[in-house]
Amino acid sequence: VCVSLSLSQMAAASVLGWRCRRTLLWPWSSTSCFQFCCPEPRTRSITALMGHLRIESSTRAMSSLSQQVPVLIVGAGPVGLVLSILLAKFGVQSLVVDKRLQFSQHPQAHFINNRTMEIFRKLDGLTGQIESLQPPLEHWRKFIYCATLVGPVLGIVDHLQPHDLAHINSPTWVAHFSQHRLLALLLELAERIGLHIQDVGREWSPRCKECIHGLGQILLGWECTSIEETSQGIVARMASSGSGSECIVTSNFLVGADGAASSVRNLMDLKMEGECELQRLISIHFFSKELGQNLAQCRPGMLYFVFNAKAIGVVVAHDLRLGEFVVQLPFYPPQQHIEDFTDKVCKSIVCDLAGYTILDIEIKAVKPWVMHAQVAECYLSKKGQVILAGDAAHNFPPSGGFGATVQDIDGGRAIASQFDQGFGMESSVPEP
């Protein structure tokens, strides 16, 4: 499903626009004149990083944050992590907290917009990494409408034209790269530039404490439970998702990048406007190398819209090489229940969509979700110290969501310059 990551509304832009100009500017630039290096080289693979890294979530870690943090970011998804990295590259300390205990392995968003890829070029070669790791272009440039995955074709749409790939208007182009893999690259980059990420099982150490006083830290297992705007800044109360322990974090600004069900948005009583519950769906994440190989050879595509008498659904091919897919199905509660979608039922649905019996289906996860078309009534709190970003600020349907989008890099560069000046640093923001 093509879901917007909303980097165009990244909080750095809003923070700085309000701080210096008291206006809300959306875009953001990743350009930087600072360079940081990791104290020792990392050799872990992306899979190992996602599987074995956990953000330090002990009470001691949070209790040591009694000093003021310039920017507190709630939500460690792509928006929150990218914002933290960009701030670090400008020498601005941030703290990222997330109530989850570990990162999701569900693919979620997978289409990265061209503007975002341009921004990623400034993040130590992130664009190049994505382009080298994503599936080959021929595997994902087409949308296919069919009766079954191997049956009659109703239509094929190629969404990329030769001029789109000619590097005429941009040094890069769109990408097809699943969110859980993007998160792994972002975590790897965060460590490399000096943000503190804690290995699972590693005890709290003096080195960890020193990291808090450096470029910042990322903590899982902590939920923001209250926010107070004062003349001195933000006072936020945090609660441990596991133990229930609480602590207070003060900051100049708080960024709510905590998703569609944003606790920050709810705590600030910022309402959503637009159409809610356009449709309820079930998302089935599964692997099948057999299906991946068949489609790669005979009918490669990114999205397969399947319509037949037994099943209707959209099959998202996240990576045909790996045989990784997500099926989106209409869901009709209370006539249907999530418990109805057992592994056996899900495998049967996949076979009905495919048009033949697949022997190696491995169901990884089944999740319900609701499609909305909404935006927040305001991205800023009344005092301008709390900012919404990403899905916390808007919920787009997959169709028309535009993928991961950043707009107007010139405005973002201007804001970045003001950010430098606002924190007492010499401004030197190069052209993109």
N, C-alpha and C positions, 0 to 999 in steps of 0.2 A: 504494500500500500504506500503511495507517495504521500508522505506527511511532512509539513513544513517544520523546520527546526527553528525558524524565526530569528536567525542571527541578525536580521535587519533591525531588530528591536533589542539587541543585546544591551544589557544594563549599563555598560561603560558609557555608551553614547548618551543614554538618558541621564545618567548621573552627572556627566560633565556638562551637558546642555543646561541642566537645572542649576548646577553649582555656579557656573560662570555667566550664564545668559538668562537663566530662568525661563527657558523655552525647551520644549521636548523635541529633540532631534533623533531620528531613528537610526541612521546608518552607523557603521563602525568600520574602522580600518585596523588591520593587524600589523601595520608597518611599525618598525621599532629601531631605536638606535642603541639598544643595550644588548649585551651578549652574556649569557651565563652558561656554566658547564657543570655537569654532574661530578661530584668528588671522586667517583670511581666508575668505570665503565659497567654497563648492564649487559648481560648476555641472555637474559630470559626471552623466550619467544613470546609472541603476542598471546597465544593460547595460554601459556603458563602465567603470563601477567594477569590475564582476566580470571584465571582459575584459582590463583594463589595469592592475589593481592587483596587486602582488605584495608580500609582506612582505619587508622587508630581510633578506637571507640571507647576507651576507658574513661572513667570519671576523672582520673588524674589528668588526662590530656585536656579535657575541657576546663577543669578547675584552674589549670595553669594559664588560661587565657583571660586573666583579669585585666590586662591592659587593653586599650582601645585598638580595634582593628579598623583600618580605613574602610574596607568593603567586606561585608558579610554576605555570602551567596548561599541561598537555600535551594538545594537541588544540584545533584552531581550528574546530570545528563549532559548531552553534547553542548547545550547552551551554557550551563554553569561551568563546565570544565574549560571550554574555549575562552570564556570571559576571564576565568582565573589565570589561564596561561597568558592571555594578552596583557592583563594587569601586571603580572610578574615580569613580562618583557619590558614594561615601562617602569619597573622598579617599585610598583605599588603593591603592598601586602594585601592579601585577602584570605579569608577563611571560608571554605566550602563545607556545608553540612548537608547530610541526606539521611532520611529516616530509614532507608533500606539497609539491610545488613550485608548485602552483596549486590553486585551488578547483574542485571538481567541478561540471560543468553538468548532471549527472544529477539529475532531480527528487527522487528519494528520498522522504522523508516529506512529507506534504502536508496533513494534518489537524491543526489547532492547537486544543487543548482550551480550554474556557471559562476555566478557572483561569489558564492561561498567558496568555490574552488580557487578563485582569484585571491580571496582573503587567506585561504589556507597556504598559498604559495609563500606567504610571509612567515609562516610558522615552521621554520627550520626544515623545509622540504616536505611538509605533510602532503601537499598535492602530488608530488612525485611518488610518495609511498602508496597513496590511494590508487593512482593510475597503474602502478606496477602490480598491485595486489588484486584489483578488481577483475571480474571475468572479462574475457575478450569482447570487444565491441559487437561482433557478430552474434554473440549470445544474448544481447539485451536491447538491441536497437528497435525491435518490432513489438507491436501489440497484435495479438492474434485472437480472432473471434471464431469459435468453432463449436460443433456439436459435442465432440469429445477431444481430448488432447491428441489422439491419433486418428480421429475420424474426420468427417467432412468439414472443410473450412468455409466459414461464412464471409470472412474478410481478413485482410492483413494491412496494418498501417505501419509504415516505416517513419518514425518520428525524427530521424536525423537525416539531413540533406548534406551533400558534399561541402557546401559553403559553411555549414555548422562546424566542420572539423578542419577547416583550412587555416585556422589561427589568424584570420584577417582582422577580426574585431576584438579578439581576446587571446592571450597567450595560453589559455587552457579551455576546457569544455566541461560539460556535465559529467557526472560519474554515477556508477551503480555500485554502491558499497554499503553493506548492511550496518545498521547502527551499533550492534554489539561489537563489530570489528572496528568501527570508527572509535568507539570508547576505548578499546585496547590501545590504539595508536595514541589517543589523547593522554591516557595515563602514562604511557611510555615517555611521551614528550614532556609531560608535567614533571616527572622525575628528573629528566635530563636537564631541565632548566633550573631545578632547585626546589620545586614544590615537594613537600614531604608526603610520601605515601608509605604506609606501614605494611610489612609482610604479615600474613596470618601467623599468629603464635609468637611473634617477636615481642618481648617484654618492653615496657616503657623504659626509656634510657635517657641519659643527659643529652645525647645527640638529638633525640626526638624533640626534647624541650627547646634546644637551640633553634630547631627548624621553625618553631612557631614565631620566633623573633626575626626570622629571615623573610623569605618571599611569601610564605604562607603554608597552609596545611589543608588537607581534605579529610573529612571525618565522616564515616558511615555510622549509622545506628543512633543518630541524634535528630530529634524532631523539634521544630520551632513551635512553641505552644502559646506564646504571647509576644506582642510587639508594642512598644511605647515610643512615640516620637516626642523628643524633648528639645529644648533650645540648644542642648549640647550634642544632640545626635540621636541615635537609636539605642534603645535598651531592649534586648531580645532575651526571652527565657527559653532555654533548651531543656528537653527531657530525653533521657536515654531510652531508646526503643526496647532495650533488654531489661535493665535493672530498675528503670523509673527514676534514676538519679537526675537531679536538676542542677543547672548552673545559669549564670547570666553572662551574656556577651554584649559588649557595647561597640558601636561602630558609627562612622560618619554616614554610611549609606547601607541599606539592606536591599538586596536584589532577590526577588521571588522568581526563580527559574525552576519551580518544582512541579511543573506539569499541569495537565488539564484540571485535575482536582486540587489545585493549589491551596495549601493551607495559608500561605502568605496572603493571597487574594481574599480568602474568607476572613482572616483575622483583621484585615484592613477594611472589611465590609465594602469591597469593590465589586459591583455587580457585573454580570455578563449580559450582553445584548445580542439579539438575533434569534435564529431558529435552533431549538434544542431537540434532541432525540429525533433526528431525521430518520435514522434507522438503527436497529440493534443487529449486531453481527457476532459470529463466532470465528475466532482465528485459530486455525490448526497448524501448528509448526511440525513439519515432519521431514525425514530424510529418506531418499530412495535413489541409490546410485544407478539402478536399472532405468528408472524413469528419466533421470538426468542425462544419461548416455543416449537414450532413444531420442529425446527432444533435441539434444545438441547436434545429433547427426541428421535428423529429418525435419525438425520444425523449431529452431531456436527462437526464443523470444523472452521478453521481460514479464509481460502480463498475458494471461490466457483467460478470456471471458468465455465460459463454457455454459451452454444451454442445452439440456436434453430432458427427456421425460422422467429420468431418475434423479437428476441432480442439477442444481444451478449454483454456480460459484465463480469466484475469480481466483486463479492460481498464480501466485507470485513466485517466479523463479529467481530466488536470491543468488544462487550459484549453481549452474548446471553441472559444472565440473565436480562439485561436492555432492550433488543431488540434494540440495537444501531448498525447501519450498515452504510457503505459507499459503493455506487455502482460506479465503474469506467467504463465509456462508451467511445467508440471511438467518436471523434468530428471532423467534416469536414467542417470548414469554407472555402470559403464564402457560400457554399451550405447550411450550417446550421448556426444558430445564437443563442447566449446564451439566447436571449429572447424567443426562441422557447420552451425552457424547463420550462414551467409553472408547477405549482403544479399538475395540472390535468394530464399533459403529463408525468411527473415524476412518479406519482402513477401508471399510466398505464404501464410504462416501468418496474417498480418493480414487478407488477403482472405478466407481461409476463415472466420475469426472474424466478419468483417463481413457475409459472405453475398453479396458482389458484388466485382467487380474495381475496385480503387481505383487511379487513374492517377498520383496525386501523392505517393505514400509516400516519405518521406525517412528512412532509418534513421540515427539519431544514435549509438547505442551498444548493445552487447549484453554483458550481464554476468551471470555465475552468482552465486548466493547461497544460503545455507543458513538454514533456519528453525529457531530454537531456542526453548526455554522454560526459561530459566535465570536464576538470580540468584547474585551473588557470596556466598561464605560469610560475608564481612564487608566492609563498605564502608570500614572504617578499618584501617590497619596497626596492629601491636601497640603502637607508641609514639604512635599517634594523630596523626602528622604527615603522613601520606599518605592521601588520600581518593579514592575512586572515585566518578564521577558519570556519569549518562547510560548509554549502551549499554555502557560499561566495567563498570558495576555490574549490569546485567541485560540480557537479550535477550528481548524479547517477540515472540510471533507477531503478525502483523497483526490477526487477530481477537482482540479483547479487549485490545489494546494501549493503548487510550484516548487515542491521539494524544499531543500535547505537553502534559504534565500538571504542574501545581503544586498542592500541597495545603496546607491549614491556614496561611493567610496570617498569622494571629495569632502562631503560633509563629515564623514567618519574621521578623516584625517584632521580636519579642523578641530573636531572635538577632542581628538587625541592630544593635539597640541595644547589645548586648554587644560586637559587633565594633567599634563606635565607641569604647567605653570601653577595649577591649583595645588599641587603637592610640593611646590618649591623646587622643582627640577628644571634644568635648562631644556627648552623645547627644541627637538630636532626630529621632526617626523618626515621622512622622505616620501617622495612620490611613489605610488604603487607601480 
